């Protein structure tokens, strides 16, 4: 997927407030006044009538209508519906900036808003066709290698823990050399899932190239179009709002974990009934074992 195609895909799934923010420099000055009211207080703007919004922005009602059209709405009512839908998801990250004056309650609310908005963005921009291709590839796999470093390594480790659902041998070595060795030993039915939010981690790129060279299939899991997604046979783009200037959020990792759940569940649902029964037995026996551990009293 090229950068231009990816950008077009992203813009088509932006929420209303994201579109207003993106369009702001291109609006007429009078329309920018309307945009300022909406961006400064989205919750309050949702309560306005068209006349009320025009009065607050000190513009005419036709200007409000032009503003609605400029940000992709079919009219004022459509604008209010889309604004309400956006607010239902939590305010976007641009409206949830943490400040020194925030109380613990403010911080909690803003981080929840940030996370909910980010996960919704990931859901809206994840390509269903790419997910289906990834599930098909894994269904045909003889083995799976999950690779990643740092926060992406945590996703790889979690994926490896789900090997009963995938139904084939899985590994997620933490050591770069072991990852490289496993990739170079890939066969035609081997699948490597290479994870990097930036898509620029050089070690992950090296492992992905080695897997491709050995004849295996590479699935990438990245936050944007990148060198890693360009290498992959099947690129999965999982876009989130990531602001790492001061506070490093967990949103990209959470989104990656959700995608792993999607793949594991999608594969498990298409395995044989015998495989499903085996998973149920394993889960039941595991629960029984845990219960026995909790109730066992050590003899004095």
N, C-alpha and C positions, 0 to 999 in steps of 0.2 A: 504494500500500500504506500503510495507516494505521499509526501507532505501535503500537497495541495488537496488530494482526495481526503486525507485524514482531517484537514482543517474544515473542509466542507461538511464532512460527516459530523464533526464536533458542533459546528454552528447550527446544524439542522436540529440538534437535540438540546441546545441551550435552554435554560429556563428564561422566563421573561426578564428577571433582574439581570441575568448574565447578558442578554441581548441589549438591554438598555445601557449597561456599562460599556459594552463593545461599540455601540452605535453613538455614544455620547459625543465624540469629537466630530462626527459627521452631521449632527443635527443642526438645524437653524438655531440662532440665538434664542428666539422665543420658545422653541421646543426644548432647548436645554434647560430653561427655567422649569418646565414641567418635569423633565427628567430629574432635576435637582430635588424637587419636592418628593418624588417617588423614591429616589435613592436615599435621601436623608431620613425618611420615615415611611418605609413600605407599609407597615401596619396601619398607620394613620391614613395613607393614601388609599388603602383598600376601602375606607369608609366614605370617601368623597363621592358626591354626585359629579357629573361632568361640569356643572356650573360651579360647584364648590372647588374642584381642582383648578379650574380656570381662574377663579378668584384668588386662590392661594398662590398661584404662580404669576398672577397679575398679567394674564394673557386672555385672549378670546377663546370661546368654545370651539370655533373652527381650528384654532391652533392645537387644542387638545386632541381633536380628531386627527389632525395631521401627525401629531406625535404618536398616536396609537398606530397609525398606518406605518410610520417610519420604523417602529420596533416590531413589526410583523403581526399586528393584531388586525382583525377584520372590522373593529369598531370599538367603542368605549365599553360596551358590555363584555365583549371578548377580552378586552384588556383587564377588566376587573376579575373575570373568571380565571385567566392565566395568572394574575397576581395572587389570587387566593390559593391557587394550586401550588404556586411557588412557596408561599408562606406556610402551607401545610407541611412542607418538607423540611422546614427550618430555614432560617436566614442563611444565605450563602456566606462563605468565608469572608468576603469583603465587608460584610455587616456584622461580623463576629470577632473582630480583632480584640485580642486580650490587651488590657492596659494595666498600669501599676495601680490604678484606682479601683480595679475590680475586686469585689468581695469573693470569697470562695463560692458563694451561690452563683454569682455572675460568671465565674470561670467555668463552673460545671455546666451552666446553661449554654455558654458559647462553644465549649468543646463538643457538647452533644449536637448543637446546631451544625457545627463544622463537620462532624462525622456523618450525620444523617444526610446533609447536602452532598458530601463527597461520595457516599455509597450510592445515592440516587444518581449522581453523575456517572458513576461507573456502570450502573445498571442501564442507563439510557444510551451509553456510547459503546457498550460491548456488542460486537457483531455476532448475531445468532448463527450465521453461516460458518464463521470461524470456530465457534464453540462446537457445532455439529461435526466439522472436519476433525477437530481435536479428539472428540469422543470416538469417532470412527477409527482414527489412527491408533488410539490406545486399545480399543477393542481387538485390533489385529496384532497388537504388540506381543513380542515374546518376553520382553523385560522393559523396565522403565528406569531411567536415571534422572533424578531431580537435582539441579545444581543452582546455587546462589550463594552470595556472600553478604555478611552483615544482616540487616533486616530481611533481605531476600532469602538468606540462608535459613531463617526461622520458618519461612513459608515452605521451603524445600523439606525441612525436617518434619513439619506437620503433614505434608503430602505423603512422605514415606510411611508415616504412622497409619495411613489409610490404605495400606497395601491389600488388606482383605477385600475392600470394595473394588479395587482395580483388578484383582484376580490374577495378577502375574507378579513375578519377583520384582521388587522395587528396591532401590538404594538411593541414599542421599549422603554420600561421604562429605565431611566438612573440609577435609584436606584438599587443596588444589591439585596436587599431584595425583591423588587417588581419583579425583573427578576426571582428570585428563586421561589417566590410564583406562578408566571405565569407558570413556567416550571413544577412545581409539579402538577399543575392543567391540564396538557396536557392530551388530549384524544388520541385514536388510529389514528385519522386523523389530529392531530396537528403537525405542523412542526416548529422546532426551528432552526434558522440560527445563528450559533455561530461563531463570527468573532474575530480573533486574529492573527496578522501577525506572531508572534513568535510561537503561539500555546501552550504557556506555562502559560498564565495568569490564576492564580488559581481560581479566581472568575468565569471566563468564563467556566473553566473546571467543576466547581461545578454545574453551571446551566445546562450545557450539560448533565452531569450525571443524574441530577434530571429529565430532560426531557425524557431521555432514560428509566429510571426506571419507569416513569409514563406511558410508552407505546407509546410515540410520536416518530416521525422521526427527527433525527438530521442531519443537513447539516452543515459542517464546511467550513470556508473560511480562509485559512492560507497561509503563505508564504513558507512553507516547510512541510515535514512529521514531525509530532510532536505528543505529547500526545493528543491534541485536535482532530487531524485528525484521530488518532487511535480509539478514542471514537465514532466518527461520523459514521452514516449509509452511508452517501454520502460525502466523502472528496473532496473538491475543493482546489487544490494546485495552488496558484498564485505567481509564482516566479518573483522577481524583483532584481535589484541591489540596495542593501540597505547599505549605509555607514553612520553610526550614530556616528562616533568617535567625530566629532566636529559639522558638519552641518547636521541637521536632515532633510532629503529630504521628499517630499510628495509622492514619487513614489508608495510605497506600498498602500497608501490610494487611489491614483488615480486608480491604477489597481483594487483595491477592488470595487470602485465605478463603474468601467466599467463592472465588473462581475455582479454586482447588476442590471445594465442596461440590460445586456444580459439575465438574468433570468426574469426580469420584461417584457421585450419585447417578449421573447420566450413564456411566459405564455399568454400574451395578444393576441398573434397571434393565439393561439389555443383555446381561448374562443369563445363563440357563436357570431354570427353577431350582436345579440341584445346587447351584452356586448360592442362590438366595437362601435356601434352606441351611446351607453350611454356615453362612454368616449369622443367621438367626441362632443356630446352635452355639456358635462361638460366643455371641453376645450373652446368651442365657447362661452358659457355663462361666463366663467371666463375671457376670453379676452374682452368681452363686458363690464363686470363689471370694469375691470382695466381701460379700455378706458374712461368709465364714470367718474371714480375717478379722472383721469388725467385732464379731461376737465371741471369738476365742479368748478365753481367760487363761493367762499363763499360770501354771501351777507354781505354788511357793516352794 
